[in-house]
Amino acid sequence: MQKVPSATNSLPPVEPTGWHQYLNQNMLICVALGFTSGLPLFILINLLTAWLKTEGVDLKAIGLFALVGFPYTWKFIWSPVMDRFSLPFLGRRRGWMFVTQLCLMAVIMAMGQLSPKTDLMLIVWLCGALAFLSASQDIVIDAYRREILSDNQQALGISLSVNAYKFSTLVPGSLALILSDHFNWDSVFIFTGLFMLPGIITTLLIKEPRLYGAPPKNIREAVVLPFQEFIQRKGVANALLILSFIFLYKLGDSMATALQTPFFMELGFTRTQIGVVAKSAGLWAGLAGGLFGAIWLMKIGINRGLWIFGVIQAVAILGFAMLTKMGLSVWMLGAVMVADTFAIGLGTAAFTAYIATTTDPRYTATQYALFSSLAVVPRTFFNAITGYIVLQTGWFGFFIICFLLTIPGMLLLPKIAPWNAKKNTQTH
């Protein structure tokens, strides 16, 4: 069995003190790269579907476009390439970032020059390329962020990145749609593509992170050693425990939100009430929850955050069960959405920080891609059966099931994240 190379010749990131913990250059980098990371995904989710609908594409065909999102689930397959190879400019992380960002901007702009009526198959291929490039950009951005932040900074850095990621939806989901009422679609896509420039400029200005040990010497090392290190860290049983926890921790709340809009509509809320009260309040509450959770985590540590935020996240699901009994109450709708999205923001801050600190800095791209891919499996596959569950149990029973599904992940916490462990103890 091949020996995992040592990383003892590298120093960890220097940790700021005082107010510099919250406002420093690395945190601003997280914001800029988070925005750039989210933009392509929301183009696929928001702008693409609006464009196809406007151009008269059949709804069934539009629905099938969701399948182009598979690269986000399988990105760990090619992540070892980005750990192994460095491009001949800008370094291992920045080089890949720069290339994927340039290609993303080109694909976004090119897509709008086509016509869905005559070039639909070519658009499908471009959407696939967009998803692949976006997932590849995520791999290297996640690795870069992990490497420039200390373990204690991970929660805040990831929270700022995720919030910027969510905020980027306003470009393709709002601004671009408004512009489409006044300009041709080709101009709209060119304008939207230009929003990749902040990320490109950031990539050119930032520095390459510290190197933890020697990079893999060949592609075999790049594929084998990250998994070998993870398994050898504390044994096969512990590795399976970690993977089970990553799969289970967000399963309940992911399923609870899968059919949120149809649930509200069945209760009798209008689309305007859903849009203004539920979605708007939910967006800002989620952003606040992520930021508050990250700052709190810097005080209490990731382990205790997983316990506290996990409980809050589970209890918030019961608000939907209460809403099924109260019926048509706009105030209750707003309260439930604020509570749920705030709780999800808290839980996501702790969960993503845990994933980051579970990676070995020598194999950040590969291990982070594996863990984050596993984390979205419930959203990709299990959410597909939620409609069948509702038909069998009704909405109240469905939300009780979602609440119960949060318990298995919580039961793993004594082994995964002991309450009394030192706050900054690394998981590797």
N, C-alpha and C positions, 0 to 999 in steps of 0.2 A: 504493500500500500504506500502510495507516494506521500512523502512528508509535506505537511502544510508549512509554507515559509513563515518565518518569524517576522513580526512587525515591531519588535522592540527598538529598532533603530529610528523610529519616528516619534515625534512629539504630538500629543493631542492638541486640538485647537485651544488657543489661549482664551480663557473665559473672562469677559468683562465683569466689572463690579458696579454697584450703585445704579444710577439711571441708565448707564451704558448697557445694562442687561436688556433693556427694553427698546432703546433707540440707538442703533449703531448701523454701520455700513452693511453688515451681513443681513440684518433684518430688512433693510431696504432692497437688497438683492433678492431676498425671498419673495417680497411683494412683486417686484418686476417680473421675475421668472414665473411666479404663480399665475399672474395675469396672462402671460404668453402661453403657458401650459393649458389653460382653460379655453382659450379662444377657439382653437380648431374643433374641440369637442362640441361646443355650443353652436358652431356653424353647422355641424352635422345635425344637431338636435333641433335647432330653431330656424335658422335661415334656409337651409336646404329644403325642409318640408314646406315652408311657406312658398318658396320659389316654385317647387314642383306642383303644388296645389294651384297656384296662380296660373301656371302654364297648362293646366288641364290634365295633369297626370292622374291616373286612377288611384283611388285611396288604397286599394290592396297593394298596388305597386309601391306606393309611398311607404306603406308599412314594412315591406320587405327590405327597404333601405336600412332598417335597424340592424340587419345582419352584418353590415360593413363594420360594426363596432367590435367584432371578434378579436382584432389585434390587441385591444385593451386587456382582454382576458388571457391571451397567450403570449404576452410580450416577454415573459421570462425565457422563452425558447431562444430568442436571438440576443438577449441581454449579455451573455458571455462574450459575444463579439465586441461589444462596446467596452467591456472590461479588459479584453485582451489587446485590441488594436488601437493605436493612436494615429490620427491623421497627421500629415506632415506640416501642420500649422496649428497654432493656438493651444496645443496640448491635448491630452487624452479626453478630458471632460469638455472643455470649451470648443474644441474642434468639432466634436459630434454635435454639440448644441448649435453651433453656427451653421453647419451644413443642413441639419434638419429644419432649422428655422427659415433659412433661405428657400429650401425646397417647399416648405409649407406655404410661404407667401406666394411662390410661383404657382402652385397647384390651386390655391384659393382664387387667385386672379384669373387663371386659365379656365376654371370651371364656369365662370359667368359668361365666357365668350361662346359657350355652346348653347344649343337649344334642346330642351327636354323633349320636344316633339320629334326631332330628327336624330338627336345624338344621345339617346337615353343610355345605351350600353356603354358608351364612352364616359358618360357622367358617372355610371356605376363604378367603372374602373378608377376614375379619378377620386371618387369617394373612398374607395378601398385604399388608394395610395395616401389620401389625406389621413385616414385612420391609422395606417401603418406608421407614417411619419410622425403623427401626433403621439402615438404610443412610444415610439423610439425617443422622441424629445422628452417625454415623461421619464423614461428610464434614466437618462443622463442628468436631468434636472434633479430628480430625487436623489441620485448618487452625489451630485455636487453639493446639494443642501446638507445631506448627512455628513459630508466631509468637512464643511467649513464651520459647522456648529458643534459645540460641546454637547454632552448628553443632557445637561441641565437646560440648554438653550433649545433643544429639539422641539419641545412642545410649543413654545412661542413662535419659533421660526416656521414650523409646519402650519400652525394656526393662521399666521399672516399669509402664508402661501395659499392655503385653502380658501381663505376669505377673498384674496385677490382672484383666485381661480373662479369662485362663484360670481364675483363682481364683473368678470369679463363677459358674462352672459348678456349684459346690457348692450354690448356692441352688436352682436348678430341678432339678439332677441328683441331689441327695442330700436336702437338708432338706425340699423340697417333697414329694418322694416318700414320705418318712417320715411327714409330716403327713397325706398322703392316706390312710394306713391308719387314721387316727383322726378325720378331719374330712371333710365333704363337699367335692367338687371346687370348688364356687363359693367356699368359704372359702379353699381352698388358693390359688386364683388371685388373690384379693384380697390375701392375705398376701404372695404372691410379688411382686405389683405394687407393694407398699409399699417394696420394696427399690430402687425408682427414686428414692426420696426423698433418699438421700445425694447423688446426682448433681444433683438439682434444687436442693438447699440449696447445694451447691458452686457451681453456676452463679450463684446469687443473690449469693454472697459474693465471688467473684473479680472482678477488673477486666478491662475490655476491653483486648486487646493493642494495641501500637503499630500505627499505620497506615502501611504502606509505600506512599507515593505516593497519588494520588487513586484511589478505587475506580472501576470502569468506569462510564461515563456512561449507558450503555444496554445492553440485553441483547445486542446485536450485539458490542459491545466485550467483554462478559463471556464470550462464546463464542469470538470470533475471536482476541483479543489473547493469551490464555494459550497457544494453540497456535502463534500467530505468533511469540511470544517464544521458545518452545522451539525452533522450527525455525531462527529467525534467530540463535540464541545462537552456534552454531558450524557452522551449515549443515545441510542435509538429511541428508547422510551420517552426521554425528555423532548427529543425532536418531534415526535408524534404528538406529544402533549401541547407543544407550542403551536403546531399546525392546526390542531383541533381547536385551540382557543381562538386563533385568528379567524377560523371559519365560523365559530359559534357566537362570538362576543356581540356582533352587530346583526345577527340573523333575525331576531325578533323585531327590532325597530325597522329593519329594511323591508320586511314583509308588511309591517303595519302601514307603511307609507306607499306601498306599491299601487294601491287602488284608491288613493286619497280623493282625487277629483270625482270619480264615479260615485264614491260613498257620499260625498257632500251633495251631489246632484240628486241622488236617491232620497236624501233627507228633505229635499225641496228647496235648497239654496239656489239662487240664481247665479248665472255665470259671472255677473258683475260683483255680487257679494263674495263669490269664491275668489275672484281676481283681486279685488281691493282688500278684503278683510283677511282671507286665508293666505294667499300667495305673498302679498306685500308685507304683511305683518310677519309671516314666516321667514322671509328672506332676511329682514333686519334682525329678528330675534336669533336666527341661526348664526349670523355674523357676530352678534354680541356674545352668544354662548361660546363660540369658538375662541374669541379673544379673551373673554373672562376666564374660561377654562385653562387656557395656556398660561396666563399670568398666575392663576391659582396653583397650577402644577409646579411652577418654579418655586413655590413656597412649601408645598406638601410632598412633592415628588410624584413620579409617574405611577408607582405601585399603589399608593393610597388613592390617587386620582382614578385609577381603574375601578377600585371598589366604590368610592363615593359617587362618581359620575355614572357608573353602571347601574347603581340602584335608582338614581334619579331618572336615567334613561328608560328603565323598565317601568317605573311608576307612571311616567308621562304617557305611556301607551294606554293606560287605563282611562285617560281623559277621553279617548275616542269611544270607549265602551260606554262612558257616562253620556256622551253626546247622542248615542243611539237611543237612550232613554229619554233625554230632554227634548230631542227633536229640533224644531226650527227656532233656534235662538242664535242670533247674530253675535251677541256678546259672548255666549258660550263657545261659539265657533272660533272667535278671535282668541279667547283665553286658552282653548285647547291647542290651537296652532302655535301660539307664542310659547306655551309651556313645552310642547313637543319639539319644536325646532331648536329652542334654547337648549333643551336636554340633549338633543342629538349633537349640537355644537360642542357641548361639554364632553360627551362620550367620544366624539371623533377626535378631539384634541388629545385626549389621553391615549386612545387606541393607535393613532398614527404616530405619536411620539414613542409608544412601546415598539411598534414595528421598526422604526428608525434605529432605536437603541439595541434592538435584537440583531441587527446586521453587524457583520464583522467589517471594519473599515477597509480591509484589503479587497473585499468582494462586494462592495456596496451595490453596484448596479445589478448584479445577478441576484443576490439575496433579496434586495428590496423589491425587485420586479416579481420574484416568486411570491413573497409574502403579500404584496399589494394585489397581485392577480388572484390569489386565493381568497382575499378579503372581498372581492367583487363577485365571487361565484354565487353567493346567495341572491344578489341582485340580478344576476344574469339568468340563473336557472330556476331557483326556488320561487322567485317572484312570479314565474310563469304559471304556477299552479294555484296562486292565491284566488283567482276567480272560481275555480272548482271548489275550493274550501268554503268560500262564502256561500255558494249555492247549497252546500250541505249543512252548514252550521248557522247561517245568518250572520249579520254584521257583529252583533254583540259577542256571539261565540267565537267568531274569527279573531276579534281583538283580544279576547281572553287567551286564546291559543298563542297569539303573538307575544303576549306577556309571559306565558309559561315557557316559551322558547328562549327567553332571555336567561332563564335559570341555569341551564347546563353550562353556559360560558362563565357565569358567576361562580359556580361550584368549582371551577378549575383555578380560581384566583389564589387560594392558599398555596398551590404548587407553583403557579406561574408568576405571581407577584405578591409575595408575603407582605402582610401589612407592616411588620416591624423591620423590614429590610432597610438598609441605609438608603437615603434619598437618591444619591448619585451613583450607587453601585451599578456598574455596567452589566448587562445580561450576557455578554460574551466574555 
